[in-house]
Amino acid sequence: MRVNVPISAGAWAGLFSRWDVLAFLLILGLLVFLGEASRHLFEPLTELQQTPTSLDPRNLPEYAARTTLRMLIAMVLSLIFTFTYATLAAKSKAAERLLVPLLDILQSVPILGFISVTVVFFMALAPGRVLGAEFASIFAIFTSQAWNMAFSFYQSLRTIPTELEEASRNFRLSPWMRFWRLDVPFAMPQLIWNMMMSMSGSWFFVVASEAISVGNTTVTLPGVGSYIALAIEHRDLVAVSWAIGAMLVVIFVYDQVLFRPLVAWADRFRFEQEPGALAPESWVFDVLRRSRLVERLTEPFAALWRLTFRPRRGDKPALVARAASGAPGRFTFQIGVIVASLAAVALWQVVSFSIEGITLADVMTTLVLGLATLARVVVLIAIASVIWVPIGVWVGVRPRIANLVQPVAQFLAAFPANLLFPIVVSVIVAWKLNPNIWLSPLMILGTQWYILFNVIAGASAIPNELRAVGVNLRVRGWLWWRRIALPAVLPYYVTGAITASGGSWNASIVAEVASWGDVHLQADGLGAYIAQQTDAGDFHKIVLGIAVMSLFVVVINRLFWRPLYYYAERKFRLG
Amino acid sequence: MTAALLDIHGLRQSFPRADGGEHLVLDGVELSLNQGQIVGLLGRTGSGKSTLLRLIAGLAQPSGGTVTYLGQPVNAPAAGIAMVFQSFALFPWLTVLENVQLGLEALGLPLPEIRKRALAAIDLIGLDGYESAYPRELSGGMRQRVGFARALVVHPNILLMDEPFSALDVLTAETLRTDFLELWGEGKLPIKGVILVTHNIEEAVLMCDRILLFSTNPGRIISDIPVDLKQPRNRLDPQFHDMVEKIYVAMTARKPAPMQIGTVPAATMNTVLPRVSANLLSGLIETLAAPQFNGKADLPVLADELAMDSDEFLPVAESLQMLRFAEIEGGDIKLTDIGKQFVELATDDRKKLFQRQLLAQVPLAAHIRRVLQERANHVAPKSRFRDELEDHMSTEDAEHTLRAVTAWGRYAEVFAYDDDSETFSLENPT
């Protein structure tokens, strides 16, 4: 057991400490919140129509709570998905071959595409009840969170140090125990960082996932997202500001109550401890950790948990394979047959689906529109890079400023593009601008920050000695950028740019069409095409649009980003 | 007489090679470990001794032969065989106590017993007061103590140690060795036999009752040396020194016909080259030529003088021999005439002499140069030579060998190499 120094020793030692009270409050608050927010789940759908979303700001706390709960449930689902999917991919060679590329594709499928396609299915699951719509909404949020988490977990599992892996085998840990003692802890810091990114990302799509409208099916779930949608429809600027305020509060609370404690807690799982790096701090984490009550409450659970580590009777350590077994195993053939037949069925479905409702002209149209969106993404990434790389480097070499900028950028990354519709649409209409050009910046609104995040991280990782050499040799101006700063941040920049580019494709569905009240603006592009077809409820064209977009993203990743990434890693990664 | 704890017969380990052949790591290993013995596996990098340890631990399966522990074949990690790792292999997110408890939890013991045994092991190994510390808060020496406590707490019959002291500084390593031997000698350790992998000759002589000497590529036991010195052993004892010297001789002796004067086997295209910098080579020549040694030195004495352990030192000495700057014989190293000549020269002429020796004695260097000369543009990709080498050695060895020859070739200005394009060429950048 860990030896904890009680915070309030002395006369109070036997009673509650103030930390206990605080901790109690926090937990109670969480329970009430969960109870309140899930109460309406089983109400019939008609209830929603009787009490439609209202713009009264007094409803906002409830809406915010519901949105938060949806995101939390989606996060839990994402974690479950991550733990199973990524583990399977990392542990089984046969599964890996299929699962990793699958994840790669899933990652490139636009999130709003998932909604358009799956909403009817989920509504059918619980006909006439709010639950079905909730499922659809939560599933949409899930799709905006899960993939990068699973990828990060998979990559962590692949890089577990050999000696730790050997130690856990030598001490005969059961697979279950190994998972919780080695795999999860090792992956934790990376996973939490990805959870935070996922959370930011899912805010961006909350509007679309709560105000679902596919063809004739229109469902508005009470939440911040629908509130924003309604405010835009009614051209209510005050309501938009209220929504921004509510979002700010929720993001702040999330950060303080969930992520900061997680980051502080995960610090112990960091495998390499760079000297001099400050340990992250969180008051909530301190409260929970110092409270004896919390410890007493969690101890029985921890003990129960440990019981599951016990070897079951008949449990034998796995036999190890011979090193020189080059021949394929017996199972590979059977799995091959299964995969092949699945692929055949899928192919047949796709073909019959396409023949039914898609013409060659449609395909050509989407390809051309894809090129238009591609051009936007390329130009926007270039512009964002020119702006944010210098700023990121400037901030990154100044740790104090970096600490201030990081949380602000994190908030901006979560800022849904829809909230800027009023300004953008008014400006475009007033000055008669070309929406093809001036709607584009919305695409990169939420994703440019990943470039900034990563460049800041890269610049702050430049070793002091390297910078000292620069000063010593009086390397200044452009030479400093060319020889020191830019090479040092390149691997980080590429990582950020990959995320930003993928995110911009995703955002194009929201950003290439903008509306403010009854003014609808639209740019020509694949995103607008998908949004349009979703409104029309034309499933064939939705699927076509999504497929073409995924294709674009995957091809660009393979042809451009991946080689660039490996090059940067090989040549410029410090240390 | 009690039965052996561990029996190994005809053990072989090989890995498939790129060209379809196989790369032999271990061959024909026979070994038995009796109760109360510390057996040392001594050999150079690439002698497969760590591989052997992993086969014993059941972490890998051999390509041939058997490992038998208490009459049972080992084909998975066995209860009763615990390992101490070179890099400690502690779980950074577990406290000292939690790390030590790990193996007991996996056994499914009741919590009070886990606690009791873990605390006893911590006490025994001198970690009292550190129970709640995380590994990152500890020094290397304390970390390895945790490694020992974690292995001992499961009361294994056999303790496997994989170079457990090599990541520690000299003083700390010595303290840990002494503490371990003391506990072992007093019978306080809950173990019956120890297998220690090491490349440090003195460490082996200090700790082991028996030393098995391994050859490299493939690893075979070339010598089984009993060490009868009484514990505690003293490094300054002349008998101790003789034993170290004897092992040095055995380790530097040439395989089939040792001690044939004047016939040091030449390097071939198949020779795996050690990665030794040209600076180290000239440094060793200079040291040898210094008045103190006057061109001839005892290998262990010279290694000691340079504060290098045998694993670092022997490749340097042998590279000198390969390039004919020195000869190794009977545990001594002696400068040749070429070596003596080298000392007299200035930097540029040294390079020329090195170039001559490199082209004459290292066929791979001469081969690369010839290929470059024959090609019209004097450029050849690295992969061309890598493929050639991989016909005779493992991918890893091929990479090492290429890097070694690149470093020497660059120093001698025999050829240039560009890492971005991975090509050799005759031109140096202008």
Interface residues (C-beta under 8 A of the other chain):
Chain A: M1 R2 V3 P161 E163 L164 E166 A167 S168 R169 N170 F171 R172 L173 S174 M177 R181 L182 P185 M188 R268 F269 R270 F271 Q273 A303 R306 F309 R310 P311 K316 P317 A318 L319 V320 A321 R322 A323 A324 G326 K571
Chain B: Q13 S14 F15 P16 E22 R54 A57 G58 L59 A60 Q61 P62 S63 N75 A76 P77 A79 I81 A82 M83 F85 Q86 S87 F88 A89 F91 P92 W93 L94 T95 L97 L102 G103 E105 A106 L107 G108 L111 E131 S132 Y134 R136 R150 V154 D420
